[in-house]
Every structure is written in C-alpha cells, then in structure tokens.
Amino acid sequence: MAPILVRHGLSLPDPETPSESWPLDPAGRADIAALAVRLPSMPIVCSHMRRAMETAEFFGVPTIDPRLAEVTRPFVADAEESFAVYFSGQAVDGWERQSDAIARIEASLADHGDAIYVTHETVLSLFMASRCPALDAHSFWAHLRNPDAWSIRQTEAVRLGRE
C-alpha cells in the first residue's frame, strides 16, 4: 500500500470564525461516506482542524497530527490572485512559506507511514506538486473536489475512490 491523501469534505467557511473551527456542510456528508467505502482499510491520520477531523471519522478513529493543517494565511474572500502567486512559488505576505508547509506533510508521512491522511487543499496541492514534477499545483488545487482522495505512484498523482 501507499499513503492516501484526502482533502476534507465540503465545509462551511465563516470569516467570523477561526478556520480551525469550520464544520462540515451537512450537504456534503453523503459524498464523504461514498468515498469512505471505496478506500482500503488503513490507519487514519488527520489535521486538528474541525472539518478534517469530522471527515476522518468517516474512515475510522483518527490520530490527530497538527502538521496536516492547512497553510496558514489570512482569510481573503476573493484570493484567486494570491493563490496564483503563492502556487508559483513566490512569497505572499502573511502566508506560510511553501517549503515549510511541504516539510510538515513529509514529516507526518515519515512518522505515520502508510495511512489515510485527511488534510486540506492548499497544503495538499503543494505536497502533490512537490512529489509529482509534471503536476501544476495551482491547476491541481483548482480542480480538487470535496472530498477528494489521491495517491502517488512513482511520480504520478492518481485520483482514488471516485467514479
């Protein structure tokens, strides 16, 4: 087996609430349940952010690892330009360095081994692009689903569990 990286299910963002506390949207729970039955039984590791923990519970009892948290950045309602700059590798004021975010994910995978990792779209996109040279992080990010499951075969990103 290889590690499986899962983007959390659809959440309910609220700029008045810290992003760590955003819950899942009840409308997206069926999508998570459908994905859960299509993935293998493996240990579950997830970020400490509420939407990731709630997603992970569909797969089993998770181990919490804060290193799987989303990239730290200020909340911006329309951040498309900032994301494009960030995914190009440039520094964006107030955003976590890309290399630091990738290193967090790598350290978590090294510590936990083959497992299902429930994480977040920006950090997942950075990590996948770091392992799959042909992958464009911004395009990958723009096409992620809620939820979405990925694995890496050699240097290729492979979507899992969806028909």
LINHU-V401457 format. One line per field, one symbol per residue. burial: I if it has 9 or more other ideal C-beta (glycine too) atoms within 8 Angstrom, else O. Layout:
BEGIN
burial=???
END
This chain:
BEGIN
burial=OOIIIIIIIIIOOOOOOOIOOIIIIOOIIOIIIOIIOOIOOIIIIIIIIIIIIIIIIIIOOIOIIOIIIIIOIOOOOOOOOIIIIIIOOOOIOOIOOIOOIIOIIIIIIOOIOOIIIIIIIIIIIIIIIOOIOOIOIIOIIOOIOIIIIIIIOOOOIOOIOIO
END
